[in-house]
Amino acid sequence: MDAVTTATPADAAPLTPQQYGVGARLTLSVYDSDYVRIILDALESADATGLDIDTGDISTFVGGPERRIVGYVREVIAAAAASGAHVSASVLLSRGCPGELQCELPAGTTALGADDVSLAPSGVRARAHWSLYPLLDADHGTDHGGESGGEADHMAAIGRAIDHARETGVYDGSDHYATRLDGDLSAVLETAANAWIAVGRTVQHVTTHLTISLNSPTSIRPTLSGPPAAGAGR
């Protein structure tokens, strides 16, 4: 859905995605002497309709509906990868906290849902480290999803997300602090984004982070136990 519907008082208008704090931070690193042109051209080529875009000297902020944000991120990364250069993209997706340290949402706001993201195949292979963070706050008696307080089972939601990654075929193992994904760029982004959205239906504030590698010259990846395994990277 492109508009967020909230459980706010009857006389309050539904929050927009921007008001609810739906957004992303995207940083591109391009390992090529022409990196400035590649990055700027990639940002310029993506469709920014309906989005708030703010590019600074460190990263680009993207605010708007989940589907549009993920589509924009895919377009930017795919355009940079089309240069043939080795590209690394850092993507942070966040929803449910429009501020910094303080999440100042209207009283009565609860965790909100959104439709799953669906992206056309990009034709670009991507490998990624992926982490998912449901941010619960049991200290206040209730979590951000409106459930009773107590010990929050963060790992249950994360486990379900990893199981879904296995089902989609992009799961490629586990490393310290991250899950490895490998597949078409669109499938990798869909898997991470839809897990983020799914957790967000019951947890108000949830973030997910990906470090994505494309066109890597590396053909060997290290493992947690034993010597490097050949043929797994790119």
TIKEMAR-325414 format. One record per residue (C-alpha): residue number from 1; residue in three letters; x, y, z. Coordinates in Angstrom, 2 decimals, decimal comma. Each point is the difference from the previous one (the first is absolute). Example, Ala and Ser with C-alpha at 12.3 -4.5 7.8 and 13.67 -1.06 7.14 Angstrom:
2
1; ALA; 12,30; -4,50; 7,80
2; SER; 1,37; 3,44; -0,66
This chain:
234
1; MET; 0,00; 0,00; 0,00
2; ASP; 1,25; 3,47; -0,75
3; ALA; -1,82; 1,67; 2,88
4; VAL; 0,44; -1,10; 3,60
5; THR; -3,20; -0,50; 2,00
6; THR; 0,37; 0,43; 3,72
7; ALA; -1,88; -0,71; 3,21
8; THR; -0,21; 3,66; 0,98
9; PRO; -2,88; 1,89; 1,64
10; ALA; -3,15; 0,21; -2,14
11; ASP; 0,51; 3,66; -0,87
12; ALA; 3,62; -0,49; -1,10
13; ALA; 0,98; -0,38; -3,64
14; PRO; 1,96; -3,14; -0,99
15; LEU; 3,74; 0,48; 0,14
16; THR; 1,95; 0,17; -3,22
17; PRO; 3,00; -2,34; -0,38
18; GLN; 2,26; 3,01; 0,59
19; GLN; -1,82; 0,86; 3,24
20; TYR; 0,22; -3,61; 1,16
21; GLY; 3,73; 0,01; -0,66
22; VAL; 0,28; -2,31; -3,01
23; GLY; 3,34; 0,61; -1,65
24; ALA; 3,39; -1,22; -1,11
25; ARG; 3,64; 1,02; -0,01
26; LEU; 2,01; -1,06; -3,02
27; THR; 3,76; 0,26; -0,42
28; LEU; 1,74; -1,08; -3,21
29; SER; 3,69; -0,83; -0,16
30; VAL; 1,33; -0,45; -3,54
31; TYR; 3,48; -1,43; -0,51
32; ASP; 0,84; 1,83; -3,19
33; SER; 1,91; 3,18; -0,82
34; ASP; -3,21; 1,41; -1,55
35; TYR; -2,00; -0,61; 3,19
36; VAL; -1,43; 3,52; 0,26
37; ARG; -1,70; -0,18; -3,39
38; ILE; -1,22; -3,56; 0,60
39; ILE; -1,58; 0,88; 3,35
40; LEU; -1,60; 3,27; -1,17
41; ASP; -1,31; -1,55; -3,22
42; ALA; -1,51; -2,89; 1,98
43; LEU; -1,78; 2,37; 2,36
44; GLU; -1,23; 2,14; -2,88
45; SER; -1,30; -2,99; -2,01
46; ALA; -2,33; -1,36; 2,71
47; ASP; -3,67; 1,00; 0,14
48; ALA; -0,46; 2,19; 3,09
49; THR; -3,73; 0,67; -0,53
50; GLY; -1,83; 0,25; 3,33
51; LEU; 3,17; -0,22; 2,06
52; ASP; 1,95; 2,41; 2,18
53; ILE; 3,63; -0,17; -1,11
54; ASP; 2,89; 1,69; 1,79
55; THR; 3,52; -0,81; -1,18
56; GLY; 2,85; 1,18; 2,20
57; ASP; 3,73; -0,57; 0,19
58; ILE; -0,42; -3,34; 1,80
59; SER; -3,24; -1,60; -1,16
60; THR; -3,38; 0,50; -1,64
61; PHE; -3,20; 0,11; 2,05
62; VAL; -3,13; -1,37; -1,67
63; GLY; -3,41; 0,55; 1,63
64; GLY; -3,39; -1,22; -1,17
65; PRO; -2,07; -3,19; -0,44
66; GLU; 1,84; -3,29; 0,50
67; ARG; -0,63; -1,23; -3,55
68; ARG; 1,31; 3,19; -1,58
69; ILE; 3,05; 0,18; 2,27
70; VAL; 1,12; -3,54; -0,78
71; GLY; -0,64; 0,52; -3,72
72; TYR; 2,12; 3,14; 0,01
73; VAL; 2,83; -1,70; 1,87
74; ARG; -0,06; -2,88; -2,48
75; GLU; 0,17; 2,40; -2,97
76; VAL; 2,93; 1,94; 1,43
77; ILE; 2,04; -3,09; 0,88
78; ALA; -0,75; -1,74; -3,31
79; ALA; 0,99; 3,12; -1,95
80; ALA; 3,31; 0,24; 1,84
81; ALA; 0,66; -3,72; -0,54
82; ALA; -0,71; 0,41; -3,73
83; SER; 3,27; 1,94; -0,23
84; GLY; 1,82; -3,30; 0,49
85; ALA; 1,91; 1,40; 2,96
86; HIS; 0,14; -1,79; 3,34
87; VAL; -2,78; 1,63; 2,05
88; SER; -0,76; -0,25; 3,70
89; ALA; -3,33; 1,37; 1,26
90; SER; -0,92; 0,59; 3,64
91; VAL; -3,79; 0,08; 0,46
92; LEU; -1,81; 0,81; 3,25
93; LEU; -3,81; -0,26; 0,02
94; SER; -1,91; 1,36; 2,98
95; ARG; -3,68; 0,45; 0,86
96; GLY; -1,94; 1,11; 3,06
97; CYS; 2,36; 2,66; 1,37
98; PRO; 0,03; 3,34; -1,83
99; GLY; 2,41; 1,66; 2,44
100; GLU; 3,48; -0,70; 1,28
101; LEU; 0,24; -1,01; 3,66
102; GLN; -3,66; 0,81; 0,63
103; CYS; -2,75; -1,65; -2,09
104; GLU; -2,71; 2,65; 0,18
105; LEU; -3,07; -1,65; -1,52
106; PRO; -3,56; 1,07; 0,86
107; ALA; -1,56; -1,58; 3,07
108; GLY; -1,80; -3,24; -0,82
109; THR; 2,16; -0,90; -2,98
110; THR; 0,65; -3,73; -0,24
111; ALA; 2,14; -2,18; -2,24
112; LEU; -1,22; 0,27; -3,58
113; GLY; 0,11; -2,24; -3,02
114; ALA; 0,85; 0,51; -3,65
115; ASP; -0,29; -2,14; -3,10
116; ASP; 2,90; -2,26; -0,94
117; VAL; 2,52; 1,29; -2,53
118; SER; 0,24; -1,64; -3,42
119; LEU; 2,84; 0,90; -2,37
120; ALA; 0,68; -1,05; -3,58
121; PRO; 3,26; -1,95; -0,39
122; SER; 2,99; 2,29; -0,48
123; GLY; 2,29; -2,43; -1,79
124; VAL; 2,75; 0,98; 2,45
125; ARG; 1,43; -2,50; 2,49
126; ALA; 0,37; 1,32; 3,51
127; ARG; 1,55; -1,40; 3,16
128; ALA; -0,91; 1,57; 3,30
129; HIS; 0,39; -0,06; 3,74
130; TRP; -3,42; 0,57; 1,54
131; SER; -1,07; 0,83; 3,56
132; LEU; -3,53; 0,60; 1,35
133; TYR; -0,76; 1,96; 3,18
134; PRO; -3,49; -0,02; 1,61
135; LEU; 0,36; 2,83; 2,53
136; LEU; -2,28; -0,78; 2,94
137; ASP; -0,30; 2,00; 3,20
138; ALA; -1,15; -2,31; 2,79
139; ASP; 1,19; 2,43; 2,69
140; HIS; -3,11; 2,14; -0,49
141; GLY; -2,43; -2,84; 0,73
142; THR; -0,96; -0,52; -3,63
143; ASP; 2,01; -0,53; -3,11
144; HIS; -0,36; 2,18; -3,09
145; GLY; -2,56; -2,44; -1,38
146; GLY; -2,37; 0,59; 2,92
147; GLU; 0,57; -3,40; 1,58
148; SER; 0,56; -0,58; 3,70
149; GLY; 3,44; 0,70; 1,36
150; GLY; 2,60; -2,48; 1,09
151; GLU; 2,74; -1,87; -1,77
152; ALA; -0,14; 0,78; -3,73
153; ASP; 0,59; -2,97; -2,30
154; HIS; 2,02; 1,80; -2,66
155; MET; 1,55; -3,19; -1,30
156; ALA; -3,36; -1,56; -0,92
157; ALA; -0,70; 2,74; -2,55
158; ILE; 3,56; -0,17; -1,30
159; GLY; -0,20; -3,79; -0,29
160; ARG; -3,19; 0,23; -2,04
161; ALA; 1,67; 2,52; -2,32
162; ILE; 2,98; -2,32; -0,54
163; ASP; -2,34; -2,94; -0,68
164; HIS; -1,73; 2,11; -2,64
165; ALA; 3,38; 0,80; -1,57
166; ARG; 0,61; -3,73; -0,28
167; GLU; -3,39; -0,45; -1,67
168; THR; 0,73; 2,72; -2,57
169; GLY; 3,32; -1,63; -0,87
170; VAL; 2,26; 2,95; 0,81
171; TYR; 1,25; -1,25; 3,38
172; ASP; 3,72; -0,78; -0,23
173; GLY; 1,04; -0,68; 3,57
174; SER; 0,81; 1,82; 3,20
175; ASP; 2,98; 2,14; 0,96
176; HIS; 0,79; 1,83; 3,24
177; TYR; -2,82; 2,52; 0,66
178; ALA; -1,54; -0,44; -3,46
179; THR; -1,80; -2,32; -2,40
180; ARG; 1,46; -0,45; -3,49
181; LEU; -2,30; 0,45; -2,98
182; ASP; 0,90; -0,81; -3,62
183; GLY; -2,15; 0,46; -3,09
184; ASP; -1,47; 2,53; -2,35
185; LEU; 0,19; 3,49; 1,49
186; SER; -3,80; 0,28; -0,05
187; ALA; -0,44; -3,31; 1,85
188; VAL; 2,54; 1,01; 2,65
189; LEU; -1,71; 3,35; 0,59
190; GLU; -3,48; -1,57; -0,04
191; THR; 1,00; -2,57; 2,63
192; ALA; 1,43; 2,61; 2,38
193; ALA; -2,75; 2,57; -0,59
194; ASN; -2,88; -2,44; 0,41
195; ALA; 1,45; -1,32; 3,26
196; TRP; 0,29; 3,62; 1,17
197; ILE; -3,63; 0,65; -0,97
198; ALA; -1,24; -3,25; 1,57
199; VAL; 1,61; 0,77; 3,37
200; GLY; -1,36; 3,55; -0,28
201; ARG; -3,57; -1,31; 0,06
202; THR; 0,41; -0,82; 3,71
203; VAL; 3,01; 2,08; 1,08
204; GLN; -0,22; 3,76; -0,44
205; HIS; 3,71; 0,72; -0,46
206; VAL; 2,03; -2,42; -2,10
207; THR; 3,15; 0,44; -2,06
208; THR; 1,94; -2,21; -2,37
209; HIS; 3,48; 0,41; -1,46
210; LEU; 1,69; -1,41; -3,07
211; THR; 3,54; 0,24; -1,30
212; ILE; -0,27; -1,01; -3,66
213; SER; 2,89; -0,90; -2,29
214; LEU; -0,32; -0,04; -3,80
215; ASN; 2,58; -0,69; -2,73
216; SER; 2,54; -1,07; 2,62
217; PRO; 3,27; -1,34; -1,42
218; THR; 0,24; -2,40; 2,96
219; SER; -0,72; -3,64; -0,80
220; ILE; 0,78; -1,34; 3,47
221; ARG; -1,86; 0,63; 3,24
222; PRO; 1,24; -0,85; 3,51
223; THR; -2,05; -2,30; 2,22
224; LEU; -0,41; 0,00; 3,76
225; SER; 1,67; -3,39; 0,40
226; GLY; 2,71; -1,08; -2,38
227; PRO; 1,82; 1,27; -3,09
228; PRO; -1,61; 2,20; -2,67
229; ALA; -2,59; -1,68; -2,23
230; ALA; 0,46; 0,51; -3,72
231; GLY; -2,65; 0,92; -2,51
232; ALA; -2,47; 1,61; 2,41
233; GLY; 0,67; 3,67; -0,55
234; ARG; 0,21; 2,27; -2,95
